[in-house]
């Protein structure tokens, strides 16, 4: 692996981080619209998406969310108080605490997951293009991020055009799809 980085490497890494952050921002806002904190949504998804054979224990969720055990306990406490999850005693060891979704938790998670899947269908190609540029390294350094019109992919073009959370509906021949548009106005933080 090469240790030397050139300006294109930094630009491609920065673009990838930007695209990841945009998706995370979308995710955080979607959770908050449904009165959940982002980590609570992540825990609901971790419960539902647990691989077969893995027990739904708090320690497992702490690992999956990359948080401390006591933080996972507090998340479960808040979700339990809100009626999204319930604790059950383990079948063999009554001291073991297992966590499951309630009907309310299932309903909220379903709504968020549908919204996230649609967002990923729209933004996924942009994320993939950004990741591919990072993985290619300097193989395409001679213009991958230079912005020449011949080298712009539709994902790169879309990435530059789709930078705010404002939504508009655009009709295509076969379906309606959601796109984002840039808000007019000053750019904050740039002099």
C-alpha positions in Angstrom: 0.0 0.0 0.0 1.3 3.4 -0.9 1.9 5.9 1.9 2.2 9.0 -0.4 -1.0 11.0 -0.9 -1.5 13.7 -3.6 -4.1 16.5 -3.6 -6.6 14.3 -5.5 -6.4 11.7 -2.7 -7.3 14.4 -0.2 -10.1 15.7 -2.3 -11.6 12.2 -2.9 -11.4 11.4 0.9 -13.0 14.8 1.7 -15.8 14.1 -0.9 -16.5 10.7 0.6 -16.7 12.1 4.1 -19.0 14.8 2.8 -21.4 12.3 1.1 -21.4 10.1 4.2 -22.2 13.1 6.4 -25.0 14.2 4.1 -26.6 10.7 4.4 -26.1 10.7 8.2 -27.7 14.2 8.4 -30.7 12.9 6.4 -30.9 9.9 8.8 -30.7 12.1 11.9 -33.4 14.4 10.7 -35.7 11.6 9.6 -35.4 10.0 13.1 -36.1 13.4 14.8 -39.2 14.0 12.7 -40.6 10.8 14.4 -39.5 12.0 17.9 -36.5 9.6 18.1 -32.9 10.4 18.7 -30.6 9.1 15.9 -29.1 6.5 18.2 -32.5 5.2 19.3 -33.3 4.7 15.6 -29.9 2.9 15.2 -30.8 0.6 18.1 -34.2 -0.2 16.7 -32.5 -1.1 13.4 -29.8 -3.2 15.2 -32.5 -5.2 17.0 -34.5 -5.9 13.8 -31.4 -6.5 11.7 -29.6 -8.8 14.1 -28.0 -11.7 12.2 -29.5 -15.2 12.8 -28.2 -16.9 15.8 -27.1 -13.7 17.6 -28.9 -13.1 20.9 -30.5 -9.7 21.3 -28.5 -8.7 24.3 -27.5 -5.2 25.4 -23.8 -6.0 25.1 -24.3 -7.1 21.5 -26.1 -3.8 20.7 -23.3 -1.8 22.4 -20.8 -3.4 20.1 -23.0 -2.9 17.0 -23.5 0.8 17.8 -19.9 1.2 19.0 -21.0 2.7 22.3 -20.3 1.8 25.9 -22.5 -0.8 27.6 -24.0 1.7 30.0 -24.9 3.9 27.1 -26.7 1.0 25.4 -28.5 0.3 28.7 -29.7 4.0 28.8 -30.9 3.8 25.1 -32.9 0.6 25.9 -34.3 2.3 29.0 -35.5 5.3 27.0 -36.9 3.2 24.2 -38.7 0.9 26.8 -40.3 4.0 28.5 -41.5 5.2 25.1 -43.0 1.8 24.3 -40.7 0.9 21.4 -38.9 -2.1 23.0 -39.4 -4.6 25.8 -37.1 -6.5 27.9 -37.5 -10.3 28.3 -35.7 -12.7 30.6 -33.5 -15.2 28.8 -35.1 -18.7 28.5 -32.2 -20.6 30.0 -30.7 -18.0 32.3 -33.4 -15.7 33.9 -30.6 -13.1 34.6 -30.0 -12.7 30.9 -31.9 -9.7 29.5 -33.1 -9.9 25.9 -34.5 -6.9 24.0 -37.2 -7.1 21.4 -39.3 -4.6 19.4 -42.9 -3.8 20.3 -45.5 -3.2 17.6 -44.9 0.5 18.1 -41.2 0.0 17.6 -41.8 -2.1 14.5 -44.1 0.5 13.0 -41.7 3.4 13.5 -38.7 1.4 12.3 -40.7 0.4 9.1 -41.5 4.0 8.3 -37.9 5.1 8.8 -36.5 2.1 6.9 -38.7 2.9 3.9 -37.6 6.5 3.9 -33.9 5.5 4.2 -34.1 2.9 1.5 -35.6 5.6 -0.9 -32.9 8.0 0.1 -30.2 5.4 -0.6 -31.7 4.6 -4.0 -31.3 8.3 -4.8 -28.0 9.0 -3.1 -26.4 5.5 -3.3 -24.8 6.1 -6.8 -23.2 9.3 -5.4 -21.8 7.5 -2.4 -20.5 4.6 -4.5 -18.8 7.0 -6.9 -17.1 8.8 -4.0 -16.0 5.5 -2.5 -14.7 4.3 -5.9 -12.6 7.5 -6.3 -11.0 6.9 -2.9 -10.3 3.3 -3.7 -8.8 4.1 -7.1 -6.3 6.4 -5.5 -4.0 8.2 -7.9 -4.8 5.9 -10.8 -7.1 8.6 -12.1 -5.3 11.5 -10.5 -5.0 13.3 -13.9 -8.4 14.7 -13.7 -10.8 12.6 -11.7 -11.7 15.6 -9.5 -10.6 18.3 -11.9 -14.2 18.8 -13.1 -13.7 18.5 -16.9 -17.1 17.9 -18.6 -15.9 14.8 -20.3 -15.0 13.1 -17.0 -18.1 14.0 -15.0 -20.3 11.0 -14.3 -24.0 11.5 -13.7 -23.4 10.7 -10.1 -20.7 13.4 -9.8 -22.9 15.9 -11.5 -25.8 15.0 -9.3 -23.6 15.2 -6.2 -22.7 18.8 -6.9 -26.3 19.7 -7.7 -27.9 17.9 -4.8 -26.5 19.6 -1.7 -29.5 20.7 0.5 -32.3 18.9 2.3 -35.0 20.7 0.4 -37.1 18.3 -1.6 -38.9 18.6 -4.9 -40.9 16.0 -6.8 -39.8 15.3 -10.3 -41.9 13.1 -12.7 -40.0 10.5 -14.8 -41.7 8.5 -17.5 -42.4 5.5 -15.2 -42.4 6.8 -11.7 -42.1 9.8 -9.4 -38.8 10.2 -7.7 -37.5 12.6 -5.0 -34.6 14.8 -5.7 -32.9 17.5 -3.7 -32.1 21.0 -4.9 -29.7 23.6 -3.8 -31.1 26.6 -1.9 -30.2 30.0 -3.2 -28.3 32.2 -0.8 -25.0 32.9 0.8 -22.6 30.0 1.6 -22.0 30.0 5.4 -18.4 29.5 6.6 -16.8 30.7 3.4 -15.3 34.1 3.0 
